[in-house]
Amino acid sequence: MSNHFSGGLKRVFGLAFLLALAGGLRAQEGIIVPISDEGQIVIDCDAGETIYFVDDNSGSTDFQDPYSNNNFTITLCPSEPGDAVQVNFLSFDLQTNANPNNNDVLYAFNGADTNADLVGAGTGNSFVGVSITASIDNPTGCVTFSLDVNNNATGGDVGWVAEVSCVTPCSYPEAGISLVSPAPFPDNPISVGVCPDETVTFDASGSVPGAPEFPVDSLIWNWGDGSVETTAASDGFQLGHSYSEPGEYIVTLVVQDVNNCNSTNLLPHQVLVSTIPIFNTEVSTPLCEDAPGFLNGNPVQSITWTALPPVGVSELADLPDATGVAFTSELFIDFFDTDQVLEDCDDIELITANIEHSFIGDLSFWITCPDGTEVLLMDNGASGGPDPTGCTPEDLGGNDLGIVDVEGYDYSWNMDAEWVLDDSNNPDAASPMPSGTYLPCGDLCDFEGCPLNGIWTFNVIDQWAADNGTLYEWGIDFNPEIVPGVTTFTPVIGLEADSSYWHPVGDSDNILTPADLGVVEVSDDGNYVDLMFPDPGTFEFGYVVTNNFGCTWDTTLTVEVIDNP
């Protein structure tokens, strides 16, 4: 079976490949149209074989191979005038990025080129189960796809497989989605905070068909956690979902009519799942009878969640000994906007290396940013001699880093620290040197103006023989606020008695009062309790907190009261 290309060139496709469907792997014979063929492809509407539209599979005929680091544009047109091309995605997997501006995207256009209306932008797994169909307002019946690869194809994602057919042109239905419960944030009707494993419910009854003769038939819910759920409209327009892990989840809805035509308005909704706080409660125990004690609930630490991934690289690499050549470890960063540079050195919050080494006195560390600028972290001369830069005139020599041959310690650097790592004047200096944050020899502000995307390098040189060491891993902590599009949130825990207080165990609805055994006085905010017990025994108290997501957590503390001496 032939497909026609612009310019009259014809090509025959008849390759066999494997399709990964819900029922497992099974071989399929069909016509394969990879996006890498580009140009305009005429789809034979009377083809006896199934036609599949796929990514380039890095030049392979196996759809399970990752796609390559190349951008392509292709147009699929029907062979029969009046028909419309429909592309139904059976699987879809594009690489995403912490910065959504840098996601790999497959754009879909309702027409014969990219000047037509944009009707879809697939990222991650968002096109799973979705059909792209030429509309009734598109006289060409063609659809155009353009792949934009932004991550250098480093994730190993396998792209897509879609089935192509010719159908009646679409009148696109319109999706309507709203939050039912819990209620959205007051200042943002498309964002909601929920607790882990709490069900969030959406309503799609606002969806409307594109034409009366093509009613909405099914709803495709993409929950943002990797799961896609398709439900029949006859089963109702409300559906709930829960998430067990704290984080951000973007929920989208696509509605499909009886002609398999999909809505093109995604209306994304944001679900933020609360982090779990850390209790730092204090209690006086054991207590003697008739002796004063206390319960203190503050401070409760609310944990911040960020979509920014850990920026680090694992090495487990032996450091070369006295070769005179630096060991380098490269960290590739790609989640900033193109051409974005470091504007404020304070936005490098921390540089950390996990390392062990048997002799600090011959090591030098430095960082190189993507444009080649270097900043020295620690400096040493050969054989533990004077620092060439004069960084620490009185520096350490025989001290270890970490536990030699056993365990690396985390050594960090920023401009707020007091001591250089090998400064002998540091009162906490020991062997091994304690983990912690140290002052670099150089100035991290030298990195201002450096591109943020690209290769950052940690460099180590060992200048004296007869010792050894290991770099386990290293990384950079950037201020999340400088990463475009990255969500960061911290649930807020109220510090008044309506949100945090001590209570009798088993009765979390009631605040402790002096009427409770052993309670002398309770602070107005319910967070501090003075205690005194007339008799020995074991007494339990609960402390409960509630955050602005409506999530409640409780902890229990025990007071042991003993006889007076």
C-alpha positions in Angstrom: 0.0 0.0 0.0 1.5 3.4 -1.0 1.5 6.7 0.8 1.9 9.8 -1.4 4.4 12.5 -0.6 4.5 16.1 -1.8 6.2 16.3 -5.2 4.7 13.0 -6.3 7.2 10.8 -4.6 5.8 7.5 -3.4 7.0 5.2 -0.7 5.7 1.8 0.4 5.4 0.8 4.0 4.9 -2.8 5.1 6.9 -3.3 8.2 5.9 -5.4 11.2 6.4 -4.1 14.7 5.3 -4.7 18.3 2.5 -2.8 19.9 2.4 -2.5 23.7 -1.2 -2.5 24.5 -3.1 -3.1 27.8 -3.3 -6.8 27.0 0.4 -7.2 26.7 2.8 -7.3 23.7 1.4 -8.5 20.4 2.7 -8.4 16.9 0.9 -6.1 14.4 1.2 -5.9 10.6 0.6 -2.4 9.3 1.7 0.7 7.4 4.1 2.7 9.5 4.3 6.5 9.1 7.2 7.8 11.3 7.2 11.6 11.9 10.7 11.7 10.5 9.3 11.2 7.0 8.1 14.8 7.3 6.4 16.6 4.5 2.8 15.9 3.5 1.6 12.3 3.6 -1.6 11.2 1.9 -3.4 8.6 4.0 -5.2 6.0 1.8 -8.7 6.0 3.3 -9.4 2.6 1.7 -6.2 0.9 2.9 -6.7 -2.7 3.9 -4.0 -2.5 6.5 -4.0 -0.5 9.7 -1.9 2.7 9.4 0.2 3.7 12.4 1.7 7.1 13.1 4.8 6.9 15.3 7.8 8.8 16.5 11.2 8.3 14.7 12.3 5.6 17.2 15.8 6.9 16.7 15.8 5.3 13.2 14.7 1.9 14.4 11.6 0.0 13.3 10.9 -1.0 17.0 8.5 1.5 18.5 9.9 0.8 22.0 13.2 2.5 21.1 13.4 6.1 22.4 12.9 8.9 20.0 16.0 10.9 18.9 17.1 14.5 19.6 15.5 15.9 16.5 12.5 18.2 15.7 10.1 17.1 12.9 7.0 18.3 11.3 4.6 16.2 9.3 1.1 16.6 7.7 -1.3 13.8 7.3 -4.1 14.3 4.6 -7.0 12.0 3.5 -7.0 10.5 0.0 -10.8 11.1 -0.3 -12.1 14.7 -0.5 -14.6 15.4 2.3 -13.0 13.0 4.7 -11.0 13.9 7.7 -7.8 12.4 9.1 -8.2 11.1 12.7 -5.2 10.1 14.7 -5.9 8.1 17.8 -3.0 7.8 20.3 -2.7 4.3 21.7 0.5 5.1 23.7 2.3 8.4 24.4 5.4 9.1 26.4 7.4 12.4 26.0 10.1 13.6 28.3 9.1 16.2 30.8 11.2 18.8 32.7 10.9 20.4 36.1 10.5 23.7 34.1 7.3 23.0 32.1 8.6 25.5 29.5 11.2 22.9 28.6 9.0 19.9 28.2 9.2 17.9 25.0 6.0 18.7 23.1 4.0 17.2 20.2 1.9 20.1 18.8 -1.2 19.2 16.8 -2.7 21.6 14.2 -6.1 21.5 12.5 -4.9 21.9 8.9 -2.3 21.4 6.3 0.5 23.3 8.1 1.6 24.9 11.4 -0.3 28.1 10.5 -3.6 26.3 11.2 -5.3 26.4 14.6 -3.5 24.6 17.4 -5.8 21.9 18.7 -3.4 20.0 21.0 -0.1 20.1 22.8 1.0 16.7 24.1 3.5 16.4 26.9 4.3 13.5 29.3 1.4 11.0 28.8 -1.3 13.6 28.1 -2.2 12.3 24.7 -2.9 8.7 25.9 -6.4 7.8 24.6 -6.8 11.1 22.8 -7.8 11.5 19.2 -6.8 14.4 17.0 -9.3 14.9 14.1 -9.7 17.4 11.3 -12.7 19.6 12.0 -15.7 20.4 9.8 -14.2 23.9 9.4 -11.0 22.4 7.9 -11.6 21.9 4.1 -8.3 20.1 3.7 -9.2 17.3 6.1 -5.5 17.3 7.1 -3.8 17.4 10.5 -0.3 18.6 11.1 2.1 17.5 13.9 5.2 19.2 15.0 7.6 17.6 17.5 9.7 20.0 19.7 12.5 18.2 21.6 13.9 20.4 24.4 15.7 17.9 26.6 18.3 16.4 24.2 16.4 13.1 24.3 18.2 12.2 27.6 15.3 10.5 29.3 14.9 7.4 27.2 11.2 8.1 26.6 9.7 6.0 23.9 7.4 8.5 22.1 4.1 7.4 20.7 2.1 5.0 18.6 -1.2 6.2 17.1 -3.7 4.6 14.7 -4.6 6.7 11.7 -8.0 6.5 9.9 -10.4 8.6 7.8 -13.7 9.7 9.3 -16.4 12.3 9.1 -15.0 15.7 9.9 -15.4 16.8 13.5 -17.4 19.4 15.2 -15.2 19.6 18.3 -17.1 19.1 21.6 -16.1 21.4 24.5 -14.9 20.1 27.9 -16.2 21.7 31.0 -14.6 20.8 34.3 -14.9 22.2 37.8 -14.0 21.2 41.4 -16.7 19.7 43.6 -14.9 18.8 46.8 -13.0 19.8 48.6 -13.5 23.5 47.9 -10.7 25.2 45.8 -8.5 27.9 47.3 -10.4 31.1 47.8 -8.2 33.1 45.4 -7.8 30.3 42.7 -10.9 28.4 41.6 -8.8 25.9 39.6 -6.4 24.9 42.4 -7.2 22.8 45.5 -5.2 21.6 48.5 -5.9 18.1 49.7 -4.5 15.6 52.2 -2.7 12.4 51.3 -5.2 9.7 50.2 -8.1 12.2 50.4 -10.4 12.0 47.4 -10.8 15.1 45.2 -13.9 15.2 43.1 -14.4 16.9 39.7 -17.6 17.6 37.7 -17.6 17.5 33.9 -21.3 18.2 33.4 -20.5 21.6 31.9 -19.2 19.7 28.8 -21.1 20.3 25.6 -21.2 18.5 22.2 -19.9 20.2 19.1 -23.1 19.3 17.2 -26.5 18.0 18.4 -26.1 14.8 16.4 -22.8 14.0 18.0 -23.4 13.8 21.8 -20.6 13.4 24.3 -19.9 9.7 24.6 -16.9 9.4 26.9 -14.6 11.3 29.3 -10.8 10.9 29.4 -9.5 11.9 32.8 -5.7 12.5 33.1 -5.0 12.6 36.8 -1.4 13.9 36.4 0.1 11.0 38.4 0.7 8.8 35.3 -2.8 7.3 35.4 -5.5 8.0 32.7 -9.1 6.9 33.3 -11.8 6.7 30.6 -15.4 6.7 31.7 -18.7 6.5 29.8 -20.8 9.6 29.8 -23.7 7.3 30.6 -22.1 6.5 34.0 -22.2 10.2 35.0 -20.0 13.3 34.8 -18.5 13.3 38.3 -15.4 11.4 39.2 -12.9 11.4 42.1 -9.3 10.5 42.5 -6.8 10.4 45.4 -3.1 10.8 45.7 -0.9 9.1 48.3 2.3 11.2 47.8 2.7 14.9 48.6 3.2 17.1 45.5 1.6 18.9 42.6 -0.7 17.1 40.1 -2.2 18.7 37.0 -5.6 17.2 36.1 -7.0 17.6 32.6 -10.2 16.4 30.9 -10.8 15.5 27.3 -14.4 14.7 26.3 -15.1 12.5 23.2 -18.2 12.4 21.1 -19.8 9.4 19.3 -17.8 10.3 16.2 -14.5 9.9 18.3 -13.9 13.6 18.1 -12.2 15.1 21.1 -12.4 18.4 22.8 -9.4 20.7 22.3 -9.8 22.9 25.4 -7.8 21.2 28.3 -8.7 23.5 31.2 -6.0 22.2 33.5 -6.7 22.1 37.3 -4.0 21.9 40.0 -4.2 19.5 42.9 -1.6 20.2 45.7 -1.2 17.3 48.1 -0.1 18.4 51.5 3.3 17.5 53.0 3.4 15.9 56.4 4.7 18.2 59.2 7.4 17.4 61.6 6.5 17.6 65.3 9.1 19.2 67.6 7.0 18.8 70.8 8.7 18.9 74.2 7.6 17.4 77.5 9.0 17.2 81.0 9.5 13.6 81.9 10.0 11.9 84.2 8.4 14.2 86.8 8.3 13.9 90.6 4.9 14.1 92.1 4.0 17.7 93.0 6.9 19.0 90.8 6.2 21.5 88.0 6.4 20.3 84.4 5.2 21.3 80.9 4.0 20.3 77.5 5.2 22.5 74.6 3.8 22.0 71.0 5.8 24.7 69.2 7.4 24.9 66.8 5.8 22.5 64.4 7.8 22.4 61.1 5.7 22.5 58.0 7.6 20.9 55.1 8.1 22.6 51.7 7.5 20.6 48.5 9.1 21.7 45.2 8.9 20.3 41.7 12.6 21.1 41.3 14.4 17.7 41.2 17.5 17.1 43.2 20.4 18.7 41.3 23.2 16.2 41.8 25.2 13.4 40.3 26.2 10.1 41.8 29.8 9.1 41.2 31.1 6.5 43.7 34.5 7.3 42.0 37.9 6.7 43.4 39.9 9.9 43.4 43.2 9.6 41.5 46.2 9.9 43.8 49.1 12.3 43.0 48.6 12.2 39.3 48.8 15.9 38.9 45.6 15.7 36.8 42.2 16.9 38.1 39.4 14.5 38.5 36.2 16.0 37.1 32.6 15.2 37.6 30.0 16.7 35.3 26.4 17.7 36.2 24.1 18.6 33.3 21.4 21.1 34.1 18.5 21.8 31.6 15.5 23.1 33.6 16.2 26.8 33.3 14.9 28.9 30.4 17.1 29.2 27.3 19.8 31.9 27.8 18.9 32.4 31.5 22.0 33.4 33.5 22.7 33.6 37.2 21.8 37.1 38.3 22.4 36.9 42.0 25.0 34.6 43.6 22.7 34.1 46.6 20.5 32.0 44.3 23.2 29.3 44.6 22.1 28.3 48.1 24.5 25.4 48.6 27.1 23.3 46.8 27.6 19.9 48.5 30.0 17.0 47.9 29.8 13.7 49.7 33.4 12.6 50.0 35.9 10.6 52.1 39.7 11.1 51.9 42.6 10.1 54.1 44.5 13.4 54.0 43.0 16.9 53.5 46.3 18.6 53.2 46.9 17.9 49.5 43.4 18.4 48.1 42.1 21.2 46.1 38.4 21.5 45.0 36.8 23.9 42.6 33.6 24.4 40.6 33.4 25.3 36.9 30.2 26.8 35.5 29.0 26.3 31.9 30.9 29.2 30.5 34.2 28.1 32.0 34.2 30.4 35.0 35.9 28.7 38.0 35.5 29.3 41.8 37.9 27.7 44.2 36.3 25.9 47.2 39.5 24.7 48.9 43.1 25.2 48.1 46.3 23.2 48.9 49.8 23.0 47.7 51.8 19.9 47.0 52.7 17.8 50.1 50.5 19.9 52.3 52.5 23.0 51.6 51.3 26.6 51.6 48.1 27.4 49.6 49.2 28.8 46.2 46.4 31.3 46.5 47.0 32.2 50.1 43.4 31.1 51.0 44.3 29.6 54.4 47.8 30.5 55.6 47.4 28.2 58.5 45.7 25.2 57.1 45.2 21.6 58.2 47.3 18.7 56.9 46.6 15.2 58.2 42.9 15.5 58.9 40.6 13.0 57.2 37.4 13.8 55.3 34.7 11.3 56.2 35.5 7.9 57.5 38.3 6.6 55.3 37.3 3.7 53.0 33.9 3.5 54.8 31.7 6.5 54.6 31.6 9.9 52.9 30.5 13.0 54.8 28.5 15.9 53.3 30.7 19.0 52.9 28.9 22.0 51.7 29.8 25.5 50.6 28.1 28.9 50.5 29.0 32.5 51.2 27.3 32.6 54.6 29.6 30.2 56.3 32.4 31.2 58.6 35.3 28.9 58.1 37.2 27.5 55.1 37.1 23.7 55.2 40.9 23.3 56.0 41.3 26.4 58.2 43.2 25.3 61.3 41.6 28.1 63.3 38.2 26.5 63.1 37.4 25.5 66.7 35.4 22.5 65.4 38.3 21.1 63.3 38.8 17.4 64.0 39.7 14.2 62.2 37.5 13.4 60.4 36.4 16.9 59.7 32.8 17.3 60.7 30.2 17.6 57.9 28.7 21.0 57.6 28.7 24.2 55.6 32.0 25.9 54.9 33.2 29.1 53.2 34.8 28.7 49.8 38.2 30.2 49.0 36.8 32.0 46.0 33.7 34.0 45.6 30.5 32.3 44.3 29.5 35.8 43.0 32.0 35.2 40.3 29.4 33.0 38.7 27.0 35.9 38.2 26.4 36.2 34.5 27.1 32.5 33.9 24.5 30.5 31.9 22.5 28.3 34.2 21.8 25.5 31.7 24.7 23.4 30.7 27.5 21.4 32.3 28.6 22.3 35.8 31.8 20.6 36.9 33.2 19.6 40.3 37.0 19.3 40.1 39.4 17.6 42.5 43.1 17.3 42.4 45.2 15.2 44.8 48.8 16.4 44.8 50.6 13.9 47.1 50.8 10.1 47.0 50.2 7.5 49.7 46.5 8.5 50.4 43.2 7.7 48.9 39.6 8.9 48.7 36.2 8.6 47.1 33.7 11.1 45.7 30.3 9.5 46.3 28.1 12.3 44.9 27.8 16.1 44.6 25.2 18.6 43.7 24.0 22.2 43.7 21.0 23.7 45.5 19.5 26.6 43.5 16.8 28.9 44.8 13.6 27.3 43.4 12.2 30.8 42.8 14.6 31.4 39.9 13.4 28.2 38.0 10.6 29.3 35.7 7.3 27.5 36.1 8.4 25.3 39.0 5.8 24.9 41.7 6.9 25.2 45.3 4.5 25.3 48.3 4.5 25.1 52.1 1.2 24.3 53.9 0.5 26.8 56.7 -0.2 25.5 60.2 -2.2 27.9 62.4 -0.7 28.6 65.8 -3.9 29.6 67.5 -6.1 27.2 69.5 -8.4 26.6 66.5 -5.6 25.0 64.6 -3.1 23.5 67.1 -3.6 22.5 70.7 -3.0 19.8 73.4 -5.9 17.5 74.1 -6.8 14.4 76.2 -5.8 11.2 74.4 -8.7 9.8 72.5 -10.6 13.1 72.6 -8.9 15.3 69.9 -12.0 17.6 69.7 -11.4 19.1 73.1 -8.5 21.3 74.3 -6.9 20.5 77.7 -8.2 22.5 80.6 -7.2 22.8 84.3 -10.1 20.4 84.9 -8.0 17.6 83.4 -5.8 15.6 85.8 -2.3 17.2 86.2 -3.1 20.3 84.1 -2.4 23.5 86.0 -2.7 26.1 83.2 -3.1 26.1 79.4 -1.9 29.0 77.2 -4.5 31.0 75.3 -3.3 29.5 72.0 -3.5 25.9 73.4 0.1 25.1 72.6 1.7 25.3 76.1 0.6 23.5 79.2 1.8 23.7 82.8 1.7 20.4 84.6 1.8 19.1 88.2 0.7 15.7 89.3 -0.3 14.8 92.9 0.4 11.1 92.5 2.8 8.8 90.5 1.6 7.2 87.3 1.8 7.3 83.5 -0.1 10.0 81.7 -0.6 10.5 77.9 -1.5 13.7 76.1 -2.2 14.3 72.4 -1.2 17.3 70.3 -3.1 18.1 67.1 -2.4 20.5 64.3 -4.4 21.5 61.2 -3.0 23.3 58.1 -4.6 25.5 55.5 -5.2 22.4 53.3 -7.6 21.1 56.0 -5.2 18.3 56.9 -5.0 17.2 60.6 -2.1 15.4 62.2 -1.8 14.2 65.8 1.0 13.0 68.0 1.0 11.5 71.5 3.5 12.1 74.3 3.8 10.3 77.6 4.6 11.8 81.0 6.0 9.5 83.6 5.4 10.7 87.2 7.5 9.1 89.9 7.6 9.0 93.7 9.5 11.8 95.4 12.9 10.6 96.7 
